[in-house]
């Protein structure tokens, strides 16, 4: 059963797109991430242009994060002050990313930029996750205790000025690295169509020493707002958000996330990270393959604007 995507200008199978949303939603619920880093490549692989895929996936990520953010809000398992501080810079990063997105599209370099960004980010992050989780898994099998960072250890940016006390997270750090993290997540989300949770969570844990119990809820709040902002900005600036596509993805994503969350509770954390790392690396390698191998049709027709 097919439907026509008006903005993507492409007929697609309804069950295929909804099934993709279901599968990515399942993975999102299992690993506690937004899933945009998987959904955007999948849409590109089935023929949807990178620009439309990036602009439309934001609503899917926001919908997936909404229910989680409400849950953690009710459980008081988030730091509202930290989330607001991250959001201030995140909105600026999102606006900057949308501006660069528009400029690259005008120069007809957007597809290449998105492909290179995904290859670089996913291969590096996937390789690091595989290495860390495999090492933790080997230590667990040998009966060795996990490697823990000392609570008192500090990075160089802990000496920066403008310090602020986040009572809920029980940390006292400069707002400069907090703003930097928020800006990076917002910028990457606008350019690549990802919520950035798989980057934000380790940043907050390993750099700012935010307790893990607080990190996920705080991350979901930031992802929710930045993805809503990116979707609105893309819709008003570039007119690339395909509502039909977004609705199909959201329906599948919400359903899949419920089953994924239950499945993830029965798998050890080290194995979850290993599986996620392998998945991320494979998607990055697929993008690299598409960039290297010459296309079947080496030519394309594009309208030329009058100068």
C-alpha positions as CSV (number, residue, x, y, z in Angstrom):
1,X,0.0,0.0,0.0
2,X,1.6,3.2,-1.1
3,X,1.2,6.9,-0.3
4,X,2.7,10.0,-1.8
5,X,5.1,12.2,0.2
6,X,4.3,15.7,-1.1
7,X,7.6,17.4,0.1
8,X,9.9,14.5,-0.6
9,X,8.1,14.2,-4.0
10,X,8.3,10.4,-3.8
11,X,5.8,7.5,-3.5
12,X,6.6,5.1,-0.6
13,X,5.1,2.0,1.0
14,X,3.2,3.0,4.1
15,X,4.0,-0.3,5.9
16,X,7.7,0.1,5.0
17,X,8.0,3.6,6.5
18,X,5.8,2.7,9.6
19,X,7.9,-0.4,10.0
20,X,11.1,1.6,10.0
21,X,9.6,3.9,12.6
22,X,8.6,0.8,14.6
23,X,12.1,-0.7,14.4
24,X,14.0,2.5,15.2
25,X,11.5,3.2,18.0
26,X,12.2,-0.3,19.4
27,X,16.0,0.4,19.3
28,X,15.4,3.8,20.9
29,X,13.4,2.3,23.7
30,X,16.0,-0.4,24.2
31,X,19.0,1.8,24.3
32,X,17.4,5.0,25.7
33,X,18.4,7.2,22.7
34,X,16.4,9.3,20.3
35,X,17.2,7.2,17.2
36,X,17.6,10.0,14.7
37,X,21.1,8.8,13.9
38,X,19.5,5.6,12.5
39,X,16.2,7.0,11.1
40,X,17.8,9.7,8.9
41,X,20.2,7.2,7.2
42,X,17.4,4.7,6.6
43,X,15.3,7.3,4.9
44,X,18.2,8.3,2.7
45,X,18.8,4.7,1.8
46,X,15.2,4.3,0.5
47,X,15.6,7.3,-1.8
48,X,14.4,10.3,0.3
49,X,16.7,13.3,-0.2
50,X,19.0,14.0,2.8
51,X,17.6,17.5,3.2
52,X,14.0,16.2,3.6
53,X,15.1,13.3,5.8
54,X,17.0,15.6,8.2
55,X,14.2,18.1,8.4
56,X,11.4,15.6,8.9
57,X,13.1,13.2,11.4
58,X,13.2,15.9,14.1
59,X,9.5,15.5,14.8
60,X,10.0,11.7,15.2
61,X,12.8,12.2,17.7
62,X,10.7,14.8,19.6
63,X,7.8,12.5,19.8
64,X,9.9,9.7,21.1
65,X,11.5,12.0,23.7
66,X,8.2,13.5,24.9
67,X,6.8,10.5,26.7
68,X,10.2,9.8,28.3
69,X,10.6,13.4,29.4
70,X,7.1,13.3,31.0
71,X,8.0,10.1,32.8
72,X,11.2,11.4,34.2
73,X,9.6,14.7,35.1
74,X,7.0,12.9,37.2
75,X,9.8,10.9,38.9
76,X,11.8,14.1,39.5
77,X,14.7,12.3,37.9
78,X,16.0,15.3,36.0
79,X,17.9,18.6,36.7
80,X,15.6,21.4,35.5
81,X,18.3,24.1,36.1
82,X,20.9,22.1,34.1
83,X,18.3,21.4,31.4
84,X,17.5,25.1,31.1
85,X,21.1,26.1,31.0
86,X,21.8,23.5,28.2
87,X,18.7,24.7,26.4
88,X,19.7,28.3,26.2
89,X,22.8,27.4,24.3
90,X,21.1,24.5,22.5
91,X,18.6,26.9,20.8
92,X,21.4,29.1,19.6
93,X,23.2,26.0,18.3
94,X,20.0,24.9,16.6
95,X,19.6,28.3,14.9
96,X,23.2,28.2,13.8
97,X,22.8,24.7,12.4
98,X,19.7,25.6,10.4
99,X,21.5,28.7,9.0
100,X,24.5,26.5,7.9
101,X,22.0,23.9,6.6
102,X,20.4,26.6,4.4
103,X,23.7,27.9,3.2
104,X,25.0,24.5,2.2
105,X,21.7,23.8,0.4
106,X,22.1,27.1,-1.6
107,X,25.6,26.0,-2.6
108,X,24.3,22.5,-3.5
109,X,26.8,20.9,-1.1
110,X,24.3,19.8,1.6
111,X,24.1,16.1,0.6
112,X,27.8,15.7,0.6
113,X,28.1,17.6,4.0
114,X,25.5,15.4,5.6
115,X,27.1,12.2,4.3
116,X,30.6,13.2,5.5
117,X,29.2,14.2,8.9
118,X,27.5,10.9,9.4
119,X,30.5,8.9,8.3
120,X,32.9,10.8,10.6
121,X,30.6,10.9,13.6
122,X,29.1,7.4,13.5
123,X,32.4,5.5,12.7
124,X,34.3,7.3,15.5
125,X,31.5,7.0,18.1
126,X,30.7,3.4,17.1
127,X,34.4,2.3,17.3
128,X,34.8,3.9,20.7
129,X,31.7,2.3,22.0
130,X,32.7,-1.1,20.8
131,X,36.1,-0.8,22.3
132,X,34.9,0.4,25.7
133,X,32.0,-2.1,25.9
134,X,34.1,-5.1,24.7
135,X,36.8,-4.2,27.3
136,X,34.1,-4.1,30.0
137,X,32.6,-7.4,28.8
138,X,36.0,-9.1,28.9
139,X,36.7,-7.8,32.4
140,X,33.2,-9.1,33.6
141,X,33.8,-12.5,32.1
142,X,37.2,-12.8,33.9
143,X,35.5,-11.8,37.2
144,X,37.4,-8.5,37.4
145,X,35.7,-5.4,38.8
146,X,34.7,-2.6,36.3
147,X,37.0,0.3,35.8
148,X,35.6,3.3,37.7
149,X,36.6,6.9,37.5
150,X,37.5,8.5,40.8
151,X,34.7,10.9,41.9
152,X,37.3,13.5,42.8
153,X,39.0,13.6,39.4
154,X,38.7,16.9,37.5
155,X,39.2,18.1,34.0
156,X,40.9,21.3,33.0
157,X,37.6,23.1,32.5
158,X,36.7,22.7,36.1
159,X,38.9,25.7,36.8
160,X,37.0,28.0,34.5
161,X,35.1,31.0,35.9
162,X,31.3,31.6,36.1
163,X,30.7,28.6,38.3
164,X,27.2,27.6,39.1
165,X,25.8,25.1,41.6
166,X,23.3,22.6,40.2
167,X,21.7,21.3,43.4
168,X,19.8,18.4,41.8
169,X,22.9,17.0,40.1
170,X,25.1,17.9,43.1
171,X,27.8,19.4,40.9
172,X,29.5,22.8,41.0
173,X,30.9,23.7,37.6
174,X,31.5,26.6,35.2
175,X,28.6,27.3,32.9
176,X,31.0,27.7,30.0
177,X,31.3,23.9,29.3
178,X,27.6,23.5,29.9
179,X,26.9,26.1,27.2
180,X,29.4,24.5,24.9
181,X,27.8,21.1,25.2
182,X,24.3,22.5,24.7
183,X,25.5,24.4,21.6
184,X,27.1,21.4,20.1
185,X,24.1,19.2,20.6
186,X,21.7,21.8,19.1
187,X,24.0,22.4,16.1
188,X,24.5,18.7,15.4
189,X,20.7,18.1,15.7
190,X,19.9,20.7,13.1
191,X,22.5,19.6,10.6
192,X,22.1,15.9,10.9
193,X,18.6,15.4,12.2
194,X,19.6,13.6,15.4
195,X,18.7,14.3,19.0
196,X,22.2,13.9,20.2
197,X,21.3,11.8,23.2
198,X,24.0,9.2,22.4
199,X,26.5,12.1,22.6
200,X,25.0,14.2,25.4
201,X,24.6,11.4,27.9
202,X,28.3,10.4,28.0
203,X,29.3,14.1,27.9
204,X,27.2,14.8,31.0
205,X,28.4,11.7,32.8
206,X,32.1,11.7,32.0
207,X,32.8,15.4,31.7
208,X,30.4,17.1,34.1
209,X,30.0,14.2,36.5
210,X,26.2,14.3,36.5
211,X,24.7,11.3,38.2
212,X,23.4,8.7,35.7
213,X,20.0,8.7,37.2
214,X,19.6,12.4,36.4
215,X,21.3,12.4,33.0
216,X,18.7,10.5,30.9
217,X,15.7,12.7,32.0
218,X,17.8,15.9,31.5
219,X,18.9,14.7,28.1
220,X,15.4,13.9,27.0
221,X,14.2,17.4,27.9
222,X,17.0,19.0,25.9
223,X,16.4,16.6,22.9
224,X,12.6,17.4,23.0
225,X,13.0,21.2,22.9
226,X,15.9,21.3,20.4
227,X,14.2,18.9,18.0
228,X,10.9,20.8,18.1
229,X,12.9,24.0,17.5
230,X,14.8,22.5,14.6
231,X,11.6,21.1,13.0
232,X,9.8,24.6,13.2
233,X,12.9,26.3,11.9
234,X,13.3,23.9,9.0
235,X,9.6,24.2,8.2
236,X,9.6,28.0,8.1
237,X,13.0,28.5,6.6
238,X,13.6,25.7,4.2
239,X,10.0,24.3,3.8
240,X,11.4,20.7,3.9
241,X,9.4,19.1,6.6
242,X,7.1,16.4,5.1
243,X,4.1,16.1,7.4
244,X,2.9,12.8,5.9
245,X,6.4,11.2,6.4
246,X,6.7,12.6,10.0
247,X,3.3,11.2,11.0
248,X,4.1,7.7,9.7
249,X,7.4,7.7,11.6
250,X,5.9,9.0,14.8
251,X,3.2,6.3,14.8
252,X,5.7,3.5,14.4
253,X,8.2,5.1,16.8
254,X,5.8,5.5,19.7
255,X,4.7,1.9,19.5
256,X,8.1,0.4,19.0
257,X,9.6,2.4,21.9
258,X,7.3,0.7,24.4
259,X,8.4,-2.8,23.4
260,X,12.1,-1.8,23.2
261,X,12.1,-0.4,26.7
262,X,10.9,-3.8,28.0
263,X,13.4,-5.7,26.0
264,X,16.3,-3.6,27.2
265,X,15.6,-4.4,30.8
266,X,16.6,-8.0,30.3
267,X,20.0,-7.3,28.7
268,X,23.2,-6.3,30.6
269,X,24.5,-2.8,30.2
270,X,27.8,-3.8,28.6
271,X,26.1,-5.9,26.0
272,X,23.6,-3.1,25.2
273,X,26.5,-0.7,24.6
274,X,28.3,-3.3,22.5
275,X,25.2,-3.9,20.3
276,X,24.6,-0.2,19.9
277,X,28.3,0.4,19.0
278,X,28.2,-2.3,16.3
279,X,24.9,-0.8,14.9
280,X,26.3,2.7,14.9
281,X,29.5,1.6,13.2
282,X,27.7,-0.4,10.5
283,X,25.5,2.6,9.6
284,X,28.6,4.8,9.4
285,X,30.4,2.2,7.1
286,X,27.3,2.0,4.9
287,X,27.4,5.8,4.5
288,X,31.1,5.6,3.6
289,X,30.3,2.9,1.0
290,X,27.7,5.1,-0.6
291,X,30.1,8.1,-0.8
292,X,32.9,6.0,-2.3
293,X,31.1,3.8,-4.8
294,X,30.0,5.7,-8.0
295,X,26.2,6.0,-8.4
296,X,24.4,4.1,-11.1
297,X,23.3,7.5,-12.5
298,X,26.1,9.9,-12.4
299,X,24.0,12.8,-13.5
300,X,21.1,14.7,-12.0
301,X,18.8,17.5,-13.1
302,X,18.3,20.5,-10.8
303,X,16.5,23.8,-11.4
304,X,18.8,26.7,-11.8
305,X,17.8,30.0,-10.3
306,X,18.0,33.3,-12.2
307,X,20.9,35.4,-11.0
